[in-house]
């Protein structure tokens, strides 16, 4: 008899509870309060979000500002012009 290979896959966790992947999906859907992410995963995601926010801020500060509402005297056209 051969030994089963150790894996970190979902299949091993499924067999602990009910034995079938479909059953685990159903159980997870019915019991959302018992399903939590691992602390390692949440820490990793928190760090990724911090890095992403820092990169976004750096991009915004490096970019040159644009005039969203230019002054009327610079030839800006708007849809509220009257044709008298």
Backbone as JSON, one array per atom type, in Angstrom:
{
  "sequence": "XXXXXXXXXXXXXXXXXXXXXXXXXXXXXXXXXXXXXXXXXXXXXXXXXXXXXXXXXXXXXXXXXXXXXXXXXXXXXXXXXXXX",
  "N": [[0.84, -1.19, 0.0], [0.58, 2.19, -0.84], [1.82, 5.28, 0.45], [0.05, 8.34, 1.1], [0.72, 11.42, -0.48], [1.86, 14.34, 1.18], [0.07, 17.3, 1.11], [-0.8, 20.77, 0.69], [-3.25, 21.23, -0.15], [-6.75, 21.92, -0.75], [-8.15, 19.59, -0.71], [-7.35, 17.83, 1.35], [-8.3, 19.1, 3.66], [-10.97, 18.96, 3.17], [-11.58, 16.25, 3.41], [-11.34, 15.86, 6.12], [-13.66, 16.99, 7.2], [-16.11, 16.14, 5.77], [-15.54, 14.5, 3.64], [-15.99, 14.96, 0.95], [-15.46, 17.29, -1.65], [-17.53, 18.87, -2.68], [-19.34, 18.73, -0.58], [-17.92, 20.12, 1.34], [-17.89, 22.7, 0.23], [-20.6, 23.29, 0.39], [-20.96, 23.14, 3.17], [-19.29, 25.23, 3.96], [-20.62, 27.38, 2.86], [-22.99, 27.33, 4.32], [-22.1, 27.79, 6.91], [-20.79, 30.45, 7.53], [-19.7, 31.82, 9.67], [-17.88, 30.15, 10.89], [-15.83, 29.87, 9.15], [-12.72, 31.1, 8.56], [-10.04, 33.2, 7.46], [-6.54, 32.39, 7.35], [-4.13, 33.65, 9.7], [-1.69, 34.26, 8.59], [-2.3, 34.65, 5.89], [-4.04, 36.89, 6.04], [-2.31, 38.81, 7.09], [-0.45, 38.97, 5.03], [-2.06, 39.95, 2.92], [-2.8, 42.43, 4.02], [-0.33, 43.71, 4.1], [0.22, 43.81, 1.35], [-1.81, 45.52, 0.5], [-1.05, 47.88, 1.79], [1.38, 48.43, 0.48], [0.41, 48.79, -2.11], [-1.18, 51.08, -1.78], [0.78, 52.92, -1.07], [2.32, 53.0, -3.41], [0.42, 54.05, -5.18], [-0.01, 56.58, -4.07], [2.53, 57.68, -4.41], [2.64, 57.75, -7.22], [0.59, 59.61, -7.72], [1.63, 61.91, -6.54], [3.89, 62.33, -8.08], [2.92, 62.89, -10.58], [1.97, 65.47, -12.92], [-0.12, 68.23, -12.13], [-3.48, 68.63, -13.36], [-5.83, 70.83, -14.9], [-8.99, 70.59, -13.99], [-11.36, 72.08, -14.02], [-11.04, 74.49, -16.02], [-10.36, 78.04, -16.17], [-12.79, 80.41, -17.38], [-11.84, 82.45, -19.01], [-9.75, 81.39, -20.41], [-10.62, 80.21, -22.66], [-12.24, 78.05, -22.25], [-14.88, 75.84, -22.93], [-18.32, 75.46, -22.26], [-21.4, 73.69, -21.66], [-23.4, 75.45, -21.13], [-23.69, 77.77, -22.61], [-25.15, 80.72, -23.98], [-26.91, 81.54, -26.92], [-27.49, 84.37, -28.02]],
  "CA": [[0.0, 0.0, 0.0], [1.4, 3.39, -0.94], [1.43, 6.37, 1.34], [-0.45, 9.53, 0.41], [1.64, 12.55, -0.45], [1.38, 15.47, 1.97], [-0.17, 18.5, 0.3], [-1.5, 21.85, 1.37], [-4.43, 21.5, -0.97], [-8.06, 21.95, -0.11], [-8.67, 18.22, -0.66], [-7.11, 17.25, 2.68], [-9.2, 19.73, 4.61], [-12.31, 18.48, 2.85], [-11.76, 14.91, 3.92], [-11.48, 15.94, 7.57], [-15.02, 17.32, 7.6], [-17.17, 15.28, 5.24], [-15.02, 13.53, 2.69], [-16.18, 15.36, -0.43], [-15.25, 18.71, -1.89], [-18.84, 19.51, -2.83], [-19.89, 18.85, 0.77], [-17.21, 21.2, 2.02], [-18.4, 23.97, -0.31], [-21.92, 23.49, 0.96], [-20.78, 23.41, 4.6], [-18.69, 26.57, 4.08], [-21.67, 28.34, 2.54], [-23.98, 27.32, 5.4], [-21.49, 28.19, 8.18], [-19.78, 31.48, 7.25], [-19.07, 32.29, 10.9], [-16.82, 29.23, 11.28], [-14.79, 29.9, 8.14], [-11.88, 32.3, 8.69], [-8.76, 33.15, 6.77], [-5.42, 32.2, 8.26], [-3.49, 34.92, 10.08], [-0.61, 34.51, 7.62], [-2.93, 35.19, 4.68], [-4.54, 38.25, 6.3], [-1.15, 39.7, 7.24], [0.12, 39.13, 3.69], [-2.93, 40.84, 2.17], [-2.7, 43.77, 4.61], [0.94, 44.28, 3.63], [0.07, 44.1, -0.08], [-2.64, 46.72, 0.35], [-0.23, 49.03, 2.19], [2.31, 48.7, -0.61], [-0.35, 49.31, -3.24], [-1.57, 52.45, -1.46], [2.0, 53.74, -1.12], [2.66, 53.19, -4.83], [-0.58, 54.95, -5.77], [0.27, 57.92, -3.56], [3.75, 58.14, -5.07], [2.27, 58.09, -8.6], [-0.2, 60.84, -7.71], [2.49, 63.05, -6.22], [4.85, 62.52, -9.16], [2.23, 63.35, -11.79], [1.73, 66.91, -12.96], [-1.55, 68.52, -11.92], [-4.25, 69.05, -14.53], [-6.94, 71.7, -14.55], [-10.26, 69.92, -14.29], [-12.28, 73.16, -14.37], [-10.24, 75.64, -16.41], [-11.03, 79.34, -16.11], [-13.55, 80.76, -18.6], [-11.07, 83.36, -19.86], [-8.76, 80.64, -21.17], [-11.25, 79.58, -23.81], [-12.95, 76.83, -21.88], [-16.27, 75.83, -23.4], [-19.23, 74.7, -21.41], [-22.68, 73.45, -22.31], [-24.37, 76.45, -20.68], [-23.55, 79.01, -23.37], [-26.39, 81.2, -24.59], [-26.72, 82.04, -28.28], [-28.38, 85.52, -28.22]],
  "C": [[0.88, 1.24, 0.0], [0.89, 4.46, 0.01], [0.95, 7.55, 0.51], [0.54, 10.65, 0.57], [1.04, 13.69, 0.37], [1.22, 16.67, 1.05], [-0.85, 19.54, 1.16], [-2.8, 22.17, 0.65], [-5.71, 21.46, -0.15], [-8.6, 20.53, 0.1], [-8.49, 17.59, 0.72], [-8.06, 17.82, 3.71], [-10.63, 19.24, 4.4], [-12.54, 17.13, 3.49], [-11.92, 14.9, 5.44], [-12.94, 16.13, 7.95], [-16.04, 16.31, 7.08], [-16.66, 14.25, 4.26], [-15.18, 13.93, 1.25], [-16.06, 16.86, -0.57], [-16.57, 19.47, -2.0], [-19.49, 19.72, -1.46], [-19.22, 19.98, 1.53], [-17.69, 22.56, 1.54], [-19.75, 24.3, 0.3], [-21.82, 23.87, 2.44], [-20.26, 24.84, 4.79], [-19.74, 27.65, 3.82], [-22.69, 28.45, 3.67], [-23.42, 27.83, 6.72], [-20.41, 29.26, 7.96], [-19.06, 31.96, 8.51], [-17.92, 31.39, 11.33], [-15.66, 29.23, 10.3], [-14.01, 31.21, 8.28], [-10.6, 32.1, 7.89], [-7.65, 32.96, 7.8], [-4.78, 33.56, 8.56], [-2.38, 35.27, 9.1], [-1.17, 35.16, 6.35], [-3.39, 36.63, 4.9], [-3.4, 39.24, 6.46], [-0.53, 39.99, 5.87], [-0.72, 40.12, 2.88], [-2.87, 42.27, 2.7], [-1.43, 44.46, 4.13], [0.85, 44.65, 2.15], [-0.75, 45.36, -0.3], [-1.88, 47.98, 0.74], [0.73, 49.42, 1.08], [1.59, 49.31, -1.81], [-0.75, 50.76, -3.0], [-0.37, 53.38, -1.53], [2.4, 54.02, -2.56], [1.7, 54.17, -5.5], [-0.32, 56.38, -5.34], [1.51, 58.51, -4.23], [3.47, 58.54, -6.51], [1.52, 59.41, -8.66], [0.67, 62.06, -7.45], [3.47, 63.35, -7.35], [4.2, 63.1, -10.41], [2.02, 64.86, -11.73], [0.24, 67.18, -12.82], [-2.23, 68.98, -13.22], [-5.42, 69.9, -14.06], [-8.24, 71.03, -14.96], [-11.31, 70.94, -14.72], [-11.46, 74.39, -14.76], [-11.06, 76.93, -16.36], [-11.71, 79.64, -17.45], [-12.72, 81.63, -19.55], [-10.02, 82.63, -20.69], [-9.39, 79.87, -22.33], [-11.94, 78.27, -23.48], [-14.38, 76.9, -22.35], [-17.11, 75.01, -22.45], [-20.56, 74.57, -22.15], [-23.74, 74.48, -21.95], [-24.24, 77.79, -21.42], [-24.87, 79.41, -23.98], [-26.08, 81.8, -25.95], [-27.75, 83.16, -28.54], [-28.04, 86.31, -29.45]]
}
